[in-house]
Amino acid sequence: MKTRFRPKYNIKKGDLVIVISGAARPKKDDAGKLIYKPRAVKEVLVEDAKVIVEGVNIVTKHSKPSAQNTKGGIVKKEAPIHISNVMLWDATAKAPSKVKRERENGKAVRILKKSGNKL
């Protein structure tokens, strides 16, 4: 990807997010309310517009025995999902929230729209 048009994402490594689309999206309880389970972001892949989220999109990988891994076998690991399928978690509002950027002392600050808190 060209550096001239490099996109800026509001999600960073270590943020708590909600998966809003796909198999790990929120489910409804008996009363019809959504049950959210916030998860941590392990890595952001900017070039591919994807994120690796803890405990989401787990795939099994078969590995041959090698010098580093003498046993080999089946390894379960998280695969990336598209960044548009996750939304930042607002802990004070206990709900997913959009993000806006503002400049403070020459630095960009991320602010949650639901509660107005800074990240």
N, C-alpha and C positions, 0 to 999 in steps of 0.2 A: 504494500500500500504506500502511496506517495505521502511524504511528510507534509506536503503543502496542504492537503485536505484531510489531515488526520482528525477523526472524530473525537469529541470529548464526551465521556460518559459520566453519569452521576454516581455510578457504583464503583467502589474501591475495594481492595482486598481487606478482609476483616469486617466488612459491613454485614448487618443482619438484613436478610431479604426474605420475601415471600415468593414462592413460585405461583404465578397467576395463570399459567397455561401448561398443559401437559399432564402426565400421570400423577405428579406430586402436587397438583393444585389443591386448594382448600376444599374440604368436604363439608356437607351440611349435617347438623345434628338433628335430633328429633323435633326440636322447635323450629327448625328451618334456618337457624343462624349458622354462619360460616365458622368453621374451626380453623384458626390460623396456626401454623407451626413455623416460627421464624428460624432460619438457618444461616450459617456463616458462609461468606464467600471465601473460597480458598485461593482463587487466582482469577484475574481478568485478562483475557486474551484480546487485546485491542485490535490487532490485525484481522482477526476472524469475527469480531463483534460477538464473542461468546464469553461465558463465565463458567467456572467450575464451582459448584455449590456442594457443601458438605451433605452427604447422604442422599443426593438426588441423582438420577440417571446412572445408576450403578450397573456396570457391565462386567462380564467375566472374561478374563484374558488367559489363554493357555500359554504357558511359557516352558520352553525347553530347558533342560539342565545346562548350566554354563559355569564358567569359572566363578562368577559372583554368586550365582544361585545354583548350588550343587544339586538340590532336590528337584527344582522345577515345579510343575503342577499348575493349579488353577488359582489365579489372583483376581480378587474383586476390587475394582476401583471406579471412581467417579469419572464420567465422561462430560465434556462441555455441553451446555445448553445455550441457546441464543439469549442475548442480553435483554431482548424485548419481552421475554417470558418471565422476567423477575421484576419485583418492585421493592423499593426500600421499605423497611419496617420502622414505624414510629412507635417507640416504646411507651411514651407518655400517653399517646392517643390509643395505643393497643390496636393499631390498624395500619394497613399499607398506606404510603403517602407519596405524593409527587415531590419533586425537588426543584428549587429555584436557586440561582447563583447571584450573589451580590458581592461587590468589592468593598473590602474593609482594609484600610492602610495599605493599599496596593496589592492585596491578596484576594483571590476568589474564595468565598466562603459558601458552603452548601447549607441551605436552610430548608427544613421540612415544611411543606405548605399546610399540613393539617394542624400542627401545634406551634409552628414558628420557631422551633428549636434549631440550634446550629449543630452540624455534625462535625 
